[in-house]
């Protein structure tokens, strides 16, 4: 042994993004999706077409760090703020950013909510399906306590121009509590199987109330995109 550090094996996506081969996070199905370039493809395409130079992007639910890394490396966004409730994923996202040389992103291990406090977060075998909802999804492996920061205060401080949201059914409860006035656009993954029609209406109502309109050109099934304005052609 010469004492040299052991390099972590990486998975490289067709877009050139690198992901540490961590067996606890990258289950075979997820790893395969990354290799084939089919992981979060629709959401990634919509976000890249929405983000403009100097945008401040707020991502709720960082997942593997795919979207934040894609935005940081393939757009001219000024900064990306990522909020991730799962401690293991927050740590993994930081490793992904480091592997890809991302310098214009900040990972926050916390949740946004109506008021400051803490909340139970349920971790599942499918780590990407973990959420605050104990009833929906696979069996819960463990429950962690996560810090909650005031949604209104955080959005006022960050002043995001683009919102990216994938929080496993929490969108209906959270978006109406946020200050969305600084947004130019938003890309939201809906979970209608959990939030129902009332929840879908709550999401649309919050974004429309902030002056944004549904943008069908970059919306696909559960991925819904909103813009403040666009040319009529």
C-alpha positions, 0 to 999 in steps of 0.5 A: 500500500502506497497510501494514495487515496482510492478514487471513487468509481463514477457513473457518467451520464450521456450529458457528461455529469458524474455521480459517485457509485454509492450503493446505498444511494444508487440502486441498480435501477437508478444507476441504469437510468443515469447511464442510459440518460433517462433519469429526470430527462423531461424535468431536466429538459424543461429546466434547461430551456427555462433558466436564463443567464443570471437566474437564481434557482431554488430547488426544493427536493434535491434528489441525487443532485442531477438537476442542480448539477445540470443547471450549474454546469449547462446554464449561466445561472448565477446560483442554485440553492438546493433544499433537501430533507434527507440527510444522506441525499444532502451529503450525496448531492454535495459529493456530486457537486464536488465531482463535477466541479460545481461552485455556484450551488449551495446545499441546505439540509432542511425543509421549508415550511409555514414556520420554523421548527422540526418535522419527521421525515420518513426514509424508505428503501427507495431513497428518492421516495422518502417524504414527510408522509408516512402513509404513502409509498414503500415501507419506512426504514427509519424516521429522522427529525429535520429542521424546518425553516420559514418558507416566506423568510427564506424565499424573500432572502434568496429572491429566486427567479426560477423554482424547481420543485419535486417534494413527493406530494408536499408541493400542495402544502408548501407552495401556498406558504411561499413568497413567490413574487420574485419568480420568473418561472417554475417547473413543478413535478406534481404527485396527483396520486397523493395530493388529489385534485384539491392539491393540484388546484392549490399548486396552480392557484399559488403560482397563478396568484404570484402572476405566473401562467401555465406554460404548456409548451414545456409541460409534460404530464406531471411536469408542469411549467409556469412562466410570467410572460412569453411571446405569442407565436 
